[in-house]
């Protein structure tokens, strides 16, 4: 069994392995963001990344194509263009060998030399390029098969387990609709509700699709059908019910105009919804009103909303209102 890690720690660990020139394989259920992690590492380093799908190639393609060398009276292997070449792709980069556990056995066998010795046939990988592999686990029944021990032993292994905090940080960076961030706070168990027996599953990847659906502002019935199609009936129904609560809230600007008298929801769904809506709406000029309303909520909701607000806009943490609030709530916030 490999050690489980979340996406944030995986990015840190993979960067360390890149510096050590050690190949890594990320394992995890479908949709947890393995490929995104590799692309994030490449982006952080300013490196190109080649996404190499192990399920779409043939062993002959890996070794290259035989080309006659009439002067020497023999054949040479012409390497395939999908692999990195320094003259074309630069001196450093990442080769992402994706879906490796789903590849045919003869493809896995052909990858031995490339992963350990950095060459296959007459192809030699540029010295500055690094290998990251990704694949599904056998227990997730996603057409994955066990890797040969000889190949598996060539990697440092990590199993990716998504966390709500990682997903929310990603969501806020990508301007995901605030109502979906608030819902994930409300129902964190649904971030990764994966059952290999189901055809449709709620995963970080499928919630990212839902974010695009919600952001589009579609007619309600269309939106509901697409949500169900992305994450399944159970999680989809819960989100639809939450969106109904969200859309029945008073306008956040109205709450900030009258923070002393604006109604406070009585149920947890409403509290998550109003906290998320205000965290998305507050600006430096309305921090006094925001703090006033937060002080009327149960402390855990005020802390959550303040965290999300300051994560979205770092400037809010420099306001007098925030500093005073943080001092008064240090037992909950620090």
BALOBA-1460 file (C-alpha; in Angstrom, 3 decimals):
// residues 334
<rec num="1" residu="x" x="0.000" y="0.000" z="0.000"/>
<rec num="2" residu="x" x="1.352" y="3.450" z="-0.903"/>
<rec num="3" residu="x" x="1.228" y="6.462" z="1.363"/>
<rec num="4" residu="x" x="-1.763" y="8.703" z="0.691"/>
<rec num="5" residu="x" x="-1.275" y="12.411" z="0.163"/>
<rec num="6" residu="x" x="-3.408" y="15.373" z="-0.833"/>
<rec num="7" residu="x" x="-2.820" y="17.438" z="-4.001"/>
<rec num="8" residu="x" x="-1.002" y="20.262" z="-2.183"/>
<rec num="9" residu="x" x="1.517" y="17.922" z="-0.566"/>
<rec num="10" residu="x" x="1.796" y="15.942" z="-3.816"/>
<rec num="11" residu="x" x="2.914" y="19.091" z="-5.648"/>
<rec num="12" residu="x" x="5.568" y="19.735" z="-2.979"/>
<rec num="13" residu="x" x="6.773" y="16.118" z="-3.051"/>
<rec num="14" residu="x" x="6.893" y="15.918" z="-6.840"/>
<rec num="15" residu="x" x="8.963" y="19.098" z="-7.006"/>
<rec num="16" residu="x" x="11.432" y="17.507" z="-4.588"/>
<rec num="17" residu="x" x="11.562" y="14.314" z="-6.674"/>
<rec num="18" residu="x" x="12.161" y="16.347" z="-9.837"/>
<rec num="19" residu="x" x="15.175" y="17.981" z="-8.171"/>
<rec num="20" residu="x" x="16.416" y="14.473" z="-7.271"/>
<rec num="21" residu="x" x="15.738" y="13.219" z="-10.821"/>
<rec num="22" residu="x" x="13.526" y="10.403" z="-9.532"/>
<rec num="23" residu="x" x="10.443" y="9.284" z="-11.514"/>
<rec num="24" residu="x" x="7.140" y="9.357" z="-9.640"/>
<rec num="25" residu="x" x="3.817" y="7.647" z="-10.215"/>
<rec num="26" residu="x" x="0.555" y="9.102" z="-8.912"/>
<rec num="27" residu="x" x="-2.248" y="6.607" z="-8.315"/>
<rec num="28" residu="x" x="-5.842" y="7.385" z="-7.475"/>
<rec num="29" residu="x" x="-9.446" y="6.969" z="-8.437"/>
<rec num="30" residu="x" x="-10.623" y="8.582" z="-11.668"/>
<rec num="31" residu="x" x="-11.213" y="12.318" z="-11.506"/>
<rec num="32" residu="x" x="-9.037" y="13.247" z="-8.504"/>
<rec num="33" residu="x" x="-6.838" y="15.608" z="-10.530"/>
<rec num="34" residu="x" x="-3.657" y="13.612" z="-11.119"/>
<rec num="35" residu="x" x="-3.027" y="15.170" z="-14.524"/>
<rec num="36" residu="x" x="-3.786" y="18.641" z="-13.132"/>
<rec num="37" residu="x" x="-1.110" y="18.131" z="-10.467"/>
<rec num="38" residu="x" x="1.506" y="17.372" z="-13.128"/>
<rec num="39" residu="x" x="0.459" y="20.411" z="-15.179"/>
<rec num="40" residu="x" x="0.594" y="22.596" z="-12.042"/>
<rec num="41" residu="x" x="4.159" y="21.461" z="-11.319"/>
<rec num="42" residu="x" x="5.167" y="22.249" z="-14.900"/>
<rec num="43" residu="x" x="3.514" y="25.671" z="-14.709"/>
<rec num="44" residu="x" x="5.263" y="26.482" z="-11.413"/>
<rec num="45" residu="x" x="8.633" y="25.703" z="-12.990"/>
<rec num="46" residu="x" x="7.874" y="27.397" z="-16.282"/>
<rec num="47" residu="x" x="8.514" y="24.122" z="-18.085"/>
<rec num="48" residu="x" x="6.743" y="22.589" z="-21.058"/>
<rec num="49" residu="x" x="4.821" y="19.370" z="-20.462"/>
<rec num="50" residu="x" x="4.137" y="16.583" z="-22.934"/>
<rec num="51" residu="x" x="1.012" y="14.558" z="-22.146"/>
<rec num="52" residu="x" x="1.833" y="11.043" z="-23.279"/>
<rec num="53" residu="x" x="-1.170" y="8.674" z="-23.115"/>
<rec num="54" residu="x" x="0.106" y="5.144" z="-22.585"/>
<rec num="55" residu="x" x="-3.223" y="3.667" z="-23.710"/>
<rec num="56" residu="x" x="-2.961" y="5.213" z="-27.176"/>
<rec num="57" residu="x" x="0.430" y="3.926" z="-28.275"/>
<rec num="58" residu="x" x="1.929" y="0.696" z="-29.520"/>
<rec num="59" residu="x" x="5.282" y="-0.812" z="-28.406"/>
<rec num="60" residu="x" x="6.581" y="-0.481" z="-31.958"/>
<rec num="61" residu="x" x="5.827" y="3.242" z="-31.847"/>
<rec num="62" residu="x" x="7.771" y="3.540" z="-28.594"/>
<rec num="63" residu="x" x="10.865" y="1.918" z="-30.076"/>
<rec num="64" residu="x" x="10.552" y="3.943" z="-33.261"/>
<rec num="65" residu="x" x="10.227" y="3.022" z="-36.894"/>
<rec num="66" residu="x" x="12.971" y="1.176" z="-38.778"/>
<rec num="67" residu="x" x="14.572" y="3.293" z="-41.488"/>
<rec num="68" residu="x" x="17.193" y="1.791" z="-43.839"/>
<rec num="69" residu="x" x="20.714" y="3.217" z="-43.649"/>
<rec num="70" residu="x" x="22.073" y="2.155" z="-47.022"/>
<rec num="71" residu="x" x="25.573" y="3.508" z="-46.393"/>
<rec num="72" residu="x" x="26.041" y="1.306" z="-43.325"/>
<rec num="73" residu="x" x="23.894" y="-1.504" z="-44.604"/>
<rec num="74" residu="x" x="21.547" y="-1.636" z="-41.610"/>
<rec num="75" residu="x" x="18.350" y="-0.168" z="-40.262"/>
<rec num="76" residu="x" x="18.100" y="2.642" z="-37.742"/>
<rec num="77" residu="x" x="15.195" y="3.349" z="-35.415"/>
<rec num="78" residu="x" x="13.503" y="6.678" z="-36.076"/>
<rec num="79" residu="x" x="12.080" y="7.878" z="-32.699"/>
<rec num="80" residu="x" x="8.420" y="8.855" z="-32.461"/>
<rec num="81" residu="x" x="7.645" y="12.567" z="-32.381"/>
<rec num="82" residu="x" x="5.519" y="12.402" z="-29.217"/>
<rec num="83" residu="x" x="8.619" y="12.085" z="-27.025"/>
<rec num="84" residu="x" x="10.576" y="15.211" z="-26.000"/>
<rec num="85" residu="x" x="13.441" y="16.470" z="-28.167"/>
<rec num="86" residu="x" x="15.708" y="19.203" z="-26.843"/>
<rec num="87" residu="x" x="15.998" y="20.909" z="-30.226"/>
<rec num="88" residu="x" x="12.217" y="21.208" z="-30.445"/>
<rec num="89" residu="x" x="10.918" y="21.226" z="-26.864"/>
<rec num="90" residu="x" x="13.741" y="22.792" z="-24.860"/>
<rec num="91" residu="x" x="16.342" y="21.498" z="-22.396"/>
<rec num="92" residu="x" x="13.928" y="20.949" z="-19.476"/>
<rec num="93" residu="x" x="10.380" y="19.736" z="-19.163"/>
<rec num="94" residu="x" x="8.024" y="17.048" z="-17.909"/>
<rec num="95" residu="x" x="6.938" y="13.923" z="-19.745"/>
<rec num="96" residu="x" x="3.586" y="12.902" z="-18.270"/>
<rec num="97" residu="x" x="3.014" y="9.194" z="-18.901"/>
<rec num="98" residu="x" x="-0.706" y="9.152" z="-18.219"/>
<rec num="99" residu="x" x="-3.038" y="6.148" z="-17.895"/>
<rec num="100" residu="x" x="-0.041" y="3.871" z="-17.418"/>
<rec num="101" residu="x" x="-1.968" y="1.310" z="-15.365"/>
<rec num="102" residu="x" x="-4.513" y="1.004" z="-18.185"/>
<rec num="103" residu="x" x="-1.887" y="0.391" z="-20.867"/>
<rec num="104" residu="x" x="-1.397" y="-2.947" z="-22.595"/>
<rec num="105" residu="x" x="1.139" y="-5.242" z="-21.001"/>
<rec num="106" residu="x" x="3.548" y="-5.047" z="-23.951"/>
<rec num="107" residu="x" x="3.476" y="-1.233" z="-23.712"/>
<rec num="108" residu="x" x="4.340" y="-1.418" z="-20.017"/>
<rec num="109" residu="x" x="7.213" y="-3.740" z="-20.859"/>
<rec num="110" residu="x" x="8.460" y="-1.316" z="-23.484"/>
<rec num="111" residu="x" x="8.465" y="1.533" z="-20.960"/>
<rec num="112" residu="x" x="11.075" y="-0.127" z="-18.683"/>
<rec num="113" residu="x" x="14.129" y="1.380" z="-20.333"/>
<rec num="114" residu="x" x="12.588" y="4.798" z="-20.935"/>
<rec num="115" residu="x" x="11.644" y="5.234" z="-17.281"/>
<rec num="116" residu="x" x="14.784" y="3.842" z="-15.618"/>
<rec num="117" residu="x" x="17.548" y="4.440" z="-18.165"/>
<rec num="118" residu="x" x="15.927" y="7.333" z="-20.073"/>
<rec num="119" residu="x" x="16.320" y="5.716" z="-23.463"/>
<rec num="120" residu="x" x="14.449" y="3.302" z="-25.678"/>
<rec num="121" residu="x" x="15.692" y="2.007" z="-28.997"/>
<rec num="122" residu="x" x="17.920" y="4.762" z="-30.391"/>
<rec num="123" residu="x" x="16.017" y="7.518" z="-28.584"/>
<rec num="124" residu="x" x="17.631" y="9.242" z="-25.582"/>
<rec num="125" residu="x" x="15.571" y="11.607" z="-23.443"/>
<rec num="126" residu="x" x="17.131" y="15.068" z="-22.924"/>
<rec num="127" residu="x" x="18.954" y="15.170" z="-19.542"/>
<rec num="128" residu="x" x="16.801" y="17.988" z="-18.147"/>
<rec num="129" residu="x" x="13.476" y="16.249" z="-18.759"/>
<rec num="130" residu="x" x="11.687" y="14.436" z="-15.932"/>
<rec num="131" residu="x" x="9.077" y="11.661" z="-15.907"/>
<rec num="132" residu="x" x="5.783" y="11.767" z="-14.012"/>
<rec num="133" residu="x" x="3.393" y="8.848" z="-14.449"/>
<rec num="134" residu="x" x="-0.264" y="8.638" z="-13.457"/>
<rec num="135" residu="x" x="-2.776" y="5.840" z="-13.315"/>
<rec num="136" residu="x" x="-5.915" y="4.454" z="-11.745"/>
<rec num="137" residu="x" x="-6.006" y="1.884" z="-8.971"/>
<rec num="138" residu="x" x="-7.122" y="-1.679" z="-9.572"/>
<rec num="139" residu="x" x="-9.733" y="-1.460" z="-6.824"/>
<rec num="140" residu="x" x="-11.501" y="1.392" z="-8.641"/>
<rec num="141" residu="x" x="-12.365" y="-0.956" z="-11.502"/>
<rec num="142" residu="x" x="-11.389" y="1.627" z="-14.106"/>
<rec num="143" residu="x" x="-9.822" y="-0.921" z="-16.487"/>
<rec num="144" residu="x" x="-6.535" y="-0.695" z="-14.600"/>
<rec num="145" residu="x" x="-4.278" y="-3.728" z="-14.289"/>
<rec num="146" residu="x" x="-1.371" y="-4.460" z="-11.993"/>
<rec num="147" residu="x" x="1.977" y="-3.166" z="-13.162"/>
<rec num="148" residu="x" x="4.830" y="-5.655" z="-13.377"/>
<rec num="149" residu="x" x="7.003" y="-5.476" z="-10.280"/>
<rec num="150" residu="x" x="10.036" y="-4.615" z="-12.388"/>
<rec num="151" residu="x" x="8.263" y="-1.517" z="-13.738"/>
<rec num="152" residu="x" x="6.550" y="-0.571" z="-10.480"/>
<rec num="153" residu="x" x="9.898" y="-0.661" z="-8.674"/>
<rec num="154" residu="x" x="11.228" y="2.055" z="-10.956"/>
<rec num="155" residu="x" x="8.900" y="4.669" z="-9.428"/>
<rec num="156" residu="x" x="8.399" y="6.528" z="-6.189"/>
<rec num="157" residu="x" x="4.702" y="5.896" z="-5.493"/>
<rec num="158" residu="x" x="2.043" y="8.218" z="-4.095"/>
<rec num="159" residu="x" x="-1.716" y="7.813" z="-3.841"/>
<rec num="160" residu="x" x="-3.711" y="11.010" z="-4.347"/>
<rec num="161" residu="x" x="-6.624" y="11.591" z="-1.965"/>
<rec num="162" residu="x" x="-8.475" y="14.855" z="-2.675"/>
<rec num="163" residu="x" x="-9.394" y="17.224" z="0.152"/>
<rec num="164" residu="x" x="-12.042" y="19.895" z="0.275"/>
<rec num="165" residu="x" x="-9.507" y="22.588" z="1.192"/>
<rec num="166" residu="x" x="-7.421" y="21.772" z="-1.890"/>
<rec num="167" residu="x" x="-10.487" y="21.852" z="-4.120"/>
<rec num="168" residu="x" x="-11.717" y="25.128" z="-2.631"/>
<rec num="169" residu="x" x="-8.296" y="26.750" z="-3.065"/>
<rec num="170" residu="x" x="-8.342" y="25.633" z="-6.694"/>
<rec num="171" residu="x" x="-11.939" y="26.831" z="-7.088"/>
<rec num="172" residu="x" x="-11.227" y="30.290" z="-5.717"/>
<rec num="173" residu="x" x="-8.165" y="30.628" z="-7.933"/>
<rec num="174" residu="x" x="-10.286" y="29.712" z="-10.976"/>
<rec num="175" residu="x" x="-13.218" y="32.006" z="-10.022"/>
<rec num="176" residu="x" x="-15.612" y="29.096" z="-9.581"/>
<rec num="177" residu="x" x="-19.128" y="30.327" z="-8.682"/>
<rec num="178" residu="x" x="-19.352" y="31.175" z="-4.981"/>
<rec num="179" residu="x" x="-22.456" y="29.039" z="-4.539"/>
<rec num="180" residu="x" x="-20.508" y="25.912" z="-5.484"/>
<rec num="181" residu="x" x="-17.691" y="26.782" z="-3.063"/>
<rec num="182" residu="x" x="-20.283" y="27.281" z="-0.323"/>
<rec num="183" residu="x" x="-21.936" y="23.969" z="-1.190"/>
<rec num="184" residu="x" x="-18.638" y="22.132" z="-0.915"/>
<rec num="185" residu="x" x="-18.176" y="23.668" z="2.531"/>
<rec num="186" residu="x" x="-21.676" y="22.473" z="3.393"/>
<rec num="187" residu="x" x="-21.262" y="18.923" z="2.033"/>
<rec num="188" residu="x" x="-17.527" y="18.121" z="1.903"/>
<rec num="189" residu="x" x="-18.255" y="14.379" z="1.806"/>
<rec num="190" residu="x" x="-19.571" y="14.793" z="-1.733"/>
<rec num="191" residu="x" x="-16.297" y="16.098" z="-3.170"/>
<rec num="192" residu="x" x="-15.242" y="12.542" z="-3.911"/>
<rec num="193" residu="x" x="-18.250" y="10.248" z="-3.699"/>
<rec num="194" residu="x" x="-16.843" y="7.497" z="-5.894"/>
<rec num="195" residu="x" x="-18.382" y="4.067" z="-6.270"/>
<rec num="196" residu="x" x="-16.988" y="1.908" z="-9.101"/>
<rec num="197" residu="x" x="-20.393" y="0.223" z="-9.388"/>
<rec num="198" residu="x" x="-21.969" y="3.525" z="-10.504"/>
<rec num="199" residu="x" x="-21.732" y="4.896" z="-14.008"/>
<rec num="200" residu="x" x="-21.725" y="8.551" z="-12.852"/>
<rec num="201" residu="x" x="-19.680" y="9.695" z="-9.856"/>
<rec num="202" residu="x" x="-19.042" y="12.895" z="-7.972"/>
<rec num="203" residu="x" x="-15.304" y="13.613" z="-8.211"/>
<rec num="204" residu="x" x="-13.188" y="16.785" z="-8.216"/>
<rec num="205" residu="x" x="-13.175" y="16.556" z="-12.010"/>
<rec num="206" residu="x" x="-16.964" y="16.258" z="-12.308"/>
<rec num="207" residu="x" x="-17.500" y="19.116" z="-9.834"/>
<rec num="208" residu="x" x="-15.262" y="21.242" z="-12.065"/>
<rec num="209" residu="x" x="-17.693" y="20.466" z="-14.895"/>
<rec num="210" residu="x" x="-20.608" y="21.454" z="-12.648"/>
<rec num="211" residu="x" x="-18.853" y="24.766" z="-11.964"/>
<rec num="212" residu="x" x="-19.002" y="25.569" z="-15.673"/>
<rec num="213" residu="x" x="-22.653" y="24.551" z="-15.817"/>
<rec num="214" residu="x" x="-23.638" y="26.758" z="-12.853"/>
<rec num="215" residu="x" x="-21.602" y="29.709" z="-14.134"/>
<rec num="216" residu="x" x="-23.448" y="29.668" z="-17.473"/>
<rec num="217" residu="x" x="-26.769" y="30.836" z="-16.016"/>
<rec num="218" residu="x" x="-28.843" y="28.251" z="-17.876"/>
<rec num="219" residu="x" x="-32.604" y="27.806" z="-17.577"/>
<rec num="220" residu="x" x="-33.335" y="25.989" z="-14.338"/>
<rec num="221" residu="x" x="-34.561" y="22.714" z="-15.830"/>
<rec num="222" residu="x" x="-31.611" y="22.535" z="-18.207"/>
<rec num="223" residu="x" x="-29.187" y="23.300" z="-15.389"/>
<rec num="224" residu="x" x="-30.691" y="20.571" z="-13.215"/>
<rec num="225" residu="x" x="-30.473" y="17.924" z="-15.924"/>
<rec num="226" residu="x" x="-26.843" y="18.751" z="-16.658"/>
<rec num="227" residu="x" x="-25.892" y="18.731" z="-12.980"/>
<rec num="228" residu="x" x="-27.435" y="15.272" z="-12.582"/>
<rec num="229" residu="x" x="-25.589" y="14.103" z="-15.663"/>
<rec num="230" residu="x" x="-22.265" y="15.332" z="-14.298"/>
<rec num="231" residu="x" x="-22.309" y="14.095" z="-10.678"/>
<rec num="232" residu="x" x="-25.218" y="11.672" z="-10.458"/>
<rec num="233" residu="x" x="-28.673" y="11.820" z="-8.920"/>
<rec num="234" residu="x" x="-27.758" y="11.856" z="-5.212"/>
<rec num="235" residu="x" x="-25.089" y="14.581" z="-5.170"/>
<rec num="236" residu="x" x="-26.916" y="16.426" z="-7.940"/>
<rec num="237" residu="x" x="-30.172" y="16.560" z="-5.979"/>
<rec num="238" residu="x" x="-28.345" y="17.905" z="-2.935"/>
<rec num="239" residu="x" x="-26.697" y="20.655" z="-4.956"/>
<rec num="240" residu="x" x="-29.986" y="21.591" z="-6.620"/>
<rec num="241" residu="x" x="-31.651" y="21.906" z="-3.207"/>
<rec num="242" residu="x" x="-28.745" y="24.041" z="-1.986"/>
<rec num="243" residu="x" x="-28.944" y="26.290" z="-5.035"/>
<rec num="244" residu="x" x="-32.621" y="26.829" z="-4.248"/>
<rec num="245" residu="x" x="-31.643" y="28.022" z="-0.765"/>
<rec num="246" residu="x" x="-28.877" y="30.204" z="-2.195"/>
<rec num="247" residu="x" x="-31.141" y="31.858" z="-4.715"/>
<rec num="248" residu="x" x="-33.787" y="32.597" z="-2.093"/>
<rec num="249" residu="x" x="-31.287" y="34.498" z="0.082"/>
<rec num="250" residu="x" x="-31.595" y="38.247" z="0.428"/>
<rec num="251" residu="x" x="-29.270" y="40.114" z="-1.894"/>
<rec num="252" residu="x" x="-25.789" y="40.217" z="-0.270"/>
<rec num="253" residu="x" x="-25.612" y="43.960" z="-0.904"/>
<rec num="254" residu="x" x="-28.866" y="44.354" z="1.033"/>
<rec num="255" residu="x" x="-27.397" y="42.389" z="3.956"/>
<rec num="256" residu="x" x="-24.271" y="44.549" z="3.938"/>
<rec num="257" residu="x" x="-26.405" y="47.705" z="3.894"/>
<rec num="258" residu="x" x="-28.267" y="46.623" z="7.049"/>
<rec num="259" residu="x" x="-25.990" y="44.130" z="8.841"/>
<rec num="260" residu="x" x="-27.627" y="44.764" z="12.246"/>
<rec num="261" residu="x" x="-31.139" y="43.877" z="11.122"/>
<rec num="262" residu="x" x="-30.734" y="41.605" z="8.089"/>
<rec num="263" residu="x" x="-32.216" y="38.174" z="8.831"/>
<rec num="264" residu="x" x="-29.925" y="35.335" z="9.890"/>
<rec num="265" residu="x" x="-30.810" y="31.893" z="8.450"/>
<rec num="266" residu="x" x="-31.949" y="29.330" z="10.982"/>
<rec num="267" residu="x" x="-30.729" y="26.173" z="9.219"/>
<rec num="268" residu="x" x="-27.202" y="25.044" z="8.363"/>
<rec num="269" residu="x" x="-27.730" y="25.154" z="4.593"/>
<rec num="270" residu="x" x="-28.815" y="28.788" z="4.832"/>
<rec num="271" residu="x" x="-25.879" y="29.658" z="7.087"/>
<rec num="272" residu="x" x="-23.393" y="28.114" z="4.664"/>
<rec num="273" residu="x" x="-25.084" y="29.873" z="1.783"/>
<rec num="274" residu="x" x="-25.162" y="33.368" z="3.301"/>
<rec num="275" residu="x" x="-21.599" y="33.029" z="4.599"/>
<rec num="276" residu="x" x="-20.361" y="32.045" z="1.158"/>
<rec num="277" residu="x" x="-22.335" y="34.753" z="-0.600"/>
<rec num="278" residu="x" x="-21.028" y="37.503" z="1.665"/>
<rec num="279" residu="x" x="-17.434" y="36.212" z="1.537"/>
<rec num="280" residu="x" x="-17.630" y="36.535" z="-2.224"/>
<rec num="281" residu="x" x="-19.225" y="39.988" z="-2.154"/>
<rec num="282" residu="x" x="-17.383" y="41.902" z="0.605"/>
<rec num="283" residu="x" x="-14.904" y="44.621" z="-0.349"/>
<rec num="284" residu="x" x="-12.585" y="46.771" z="1.766"/>
<rec num="285" residu="x" x="-15.213" y="49.504" z="1.851"/>
<rec num="286" residu="x" x="-17.813" y="47.129" z="3.323"/>
<rec num="287" residu="x" x="-15.620" y="45.259" z="5.834"/>
<rec num="288" residu="x" x="-17.213" y="47.027" z="8.836"/>
<rec num="289" residu="x" x="-20.655" y="45.832" z="7.778"/>
<rec num="290" residu="x" x="-19.349" y="42.363" z="6.937"/>
<rec num="291" residu="x" x="-17.805" y="41.975" z="10.407"/>
<rec num="292" residu="x" x="-21.014" y="43.226" z="12.031"/>
<rec num="293" residu="x" x="-23.051" y="40.537" z="10.292"/>
<rec num="294" residu="x" x="-20.442" y="37.811" z="10.888"/>
<rec num="295" residu="x" x="-20.595" y="38.558" z="14.606"/>
<rec num="296" residu="x" x="-24.264" y="37.606" z="14.537"/>
<rec num="297" residu="x" x="-23.529" y="34.151" z="13.105"/>
<rec num="298" residu="x" x="-22.253" y="31.104" z="15.007"/>
<rec num="299" residu="x" x="-18.452" y="31.546" z="15.345"/>
<rec num="300" residu="x" x="-17.548" y="28.696" z="12.984"/>
<rec num="301" residu="x" x="-19.444" y="30.352" z="10.136"/>
<rec num="302" residu="x" x="-17.825" y="33.711" z="10.752"/>
<rec num="303" residu="x" x="-14.386" y="32.070" z="10.709"/>
<rec num="304" residu="x" x="-15.168" y="30.183" z="7.498"/>
<rec num="305" residu="x" x="-16.469" y="33.286" z="5.744"/>
<rec num="306" residu="x" x="-13.535" y="35.413" z="6.878"/>
<rec num="307" residu="x" x="-11.072" y="32.787" z="5.680"/>
<rec num="308" residu="x" x="-12.686" y="32.613" z="2.240"/>
<rec num="309" residu="x" x="-12.990" y="36.383" z="1.959"/>
<rec num="310" residu="x" x="-9.340" y="37.048" z="2.801"/>
<rec num="311" residu="x" x="-8.196" y="34.181" z="0.566"/>
<rec num="312" residu="x" x="-10.066" y="35.786" z="-2.319"/>
<rec num="313" residu="x" x="-8.771" y="39.295" z="-1.543"/>
<rec num="314" residu="x" x="-5.603" y="39.568" z="0.566"/>
<rec num="315" residu="x" x="-6.164" y="43.294" z="0.971"/>
<rec num="316" residu="x" x="-9.092" y="42.615" z="3.317"/>
<rec num="317" residu="x" x="-6.654" y="41.276" z="5.930"/>
<rec num="318" residu="x" x="-5.022" y="44.700" z="6.184"/>
<rec num="319" residu="x" x="-8.222" y="46.533" z="7.161"/>
<rec num="320" residu="x" x="-8.808" y="47.749" z="10.683"/>
<rec num="321" residu="x" x="-12.079" y="45.803" z="10.806"/>
<rec num="322" residu="x" x="-10.348" y="42.523" z="10.048"/>
<rec num="323" residu="x" x="-7.542" y="43.079" z="12.544"/>
<rec num="324" residu="x" x="-9.999" y="43.868" z="15.319"/>
<rec num="325" residu="x" x="-12.172" y="40.891" z="14.385"/>
<rec num="326" residu="x" x="-9.163" y="38.538" z="14.311"/>
<rec num="327" residu="x" x="-8.056" y="39.697" z="17.765"/>
<rec num="328" residu="x" x="-11.544" y="39.186" z="19.183"/>
<rec num="329" residu="x" x="-11.866" y="35.743" z="17.602"/>
<rec num="330" residu="x" x="-8.326" y="34.457" z="17.970"/>
<rec num="331" residu="x" x="-9.492" y="31.432" z="19.970"/>
<rec num="332" residu="x" x="-11.481" y="30.295" z="16.925"/>
<rec num="333" residu="x" x="-9.403" y="31.718" z="14.079"/>
<rec num="334" residu="x" x="-5.781" y="31.027" z="14.973"/>
